[in-house]
Amino acid sequence: MYKNEFDNLLRQEKIFNAYMFYGQSNFLIEHYTSLVAEQLGSTDEIEKLYFDDFDFKYAKDKLLQSSLFASNNILIIKLEKKLGKKEVVELIEACNTNPDSKVIFSCMGDGDFKTMGGYFTTKLNAVSVRMFSPFQNEAIRIIETEAKKLNVNCDMSALNHLYFMHRQDLSLCVNDLKKLAILDERISPDVVNKHCFGIGAVNFEDFLHNLMSAQDIGDDLELLLEEGMNEIYLLNQITSFVQQLFMINSYARIHGSANAKEILGFIPPKNVWEKKTRLAINIRTELFLEILEYLLKIELELKSSKISNQNIYLQACLRKITVLIR
């Protein structure tokens, strides 16, 4: 199941005996784990077993026995590697045996959890939800929601700035919102710059702009990858940026000018929007298809081929994009 489907079930207050969250976005996995746990019971009714603390026998016994001091018995299990079918099914069935118990599997990292997700079936009253990295519009809405929860009076341009400052890392964005919440002032991009510090030596938004402007991105690209940015994640962010430029280009050709609110869903800082709009309009419409097909080809090769050094391979491939644009 995907996040949107699960969101509909949450709104309908559908309760499962077992939940599994996995996928590309660790932030969303942890967010939905906490959200569901809080809906199922109070803090005192929740126990967490993280990574090396997990013990199958202990977990099963815990789920089979009702608590003497609470009406709900909620167990969160955080994993980096998938469990076998027998263990998973027995833990789910323990919750079916004991109606007071619920189990939530929070599956982190790049492990292959897809097979494990297949064990969470309707027959067992269990659900698995796959989380993908949100596109920019959705990510900004998530940050906006968190800001409202914290009563942070924030400009949308400040949220957008914070998002790119932290290279689309939602966890870092939310952590900084908690810091900004203590300030008794409206949060603007300048306030973000004053109190928050982005990660890495490379401005990611500038890197994307330079790449699509056919400028030399060799040093910045090497730094990004040396700092630990995942190759697939980087490729997905570039693809998302190109799609955004295409939407700006298409909208401007149809309507005569680009409307940030209608295209992005929010209004970014004027200088950022003008720079992005100029870039989008200067790219030939036909070239967008060629670039997107090339990016998809790279992603397919990275995921399906036995490339000994994905880092170097990606650097070589991305440098070819400047050739396509020139």
Secondary structure, 3 states (H helix, E strand, C coil): CEHHHHHHHHHCCCCCCEEEEEECCHHHHHHHHHHHHHHHCCHHHEEEEEHHHCCHHHHHHHHHCCCCCCCCEEEEEEECCCCCHHHHHHHHHHHHHCCCEEEEEEECCCCCCHHHHCCCCCCCCEEEEEECCCCHHHHHHHHHHHHHHCCCCECHHHHHHHHHHCCCCHHHHHHHHHHHCCCCCCECHHHHHHHCCCCCCCCHHHHHHHHHCCCCCHHHHHHHHHCCCCHHHHHHHHHHHHHHHHHHHHHHHHHCCCCHHHHHCCCCCHHHHHHHHHHHHHCCHHHHHHHHHHHHHHHHHHHHCCCCCHHHHHHHHHHHHHHHHC
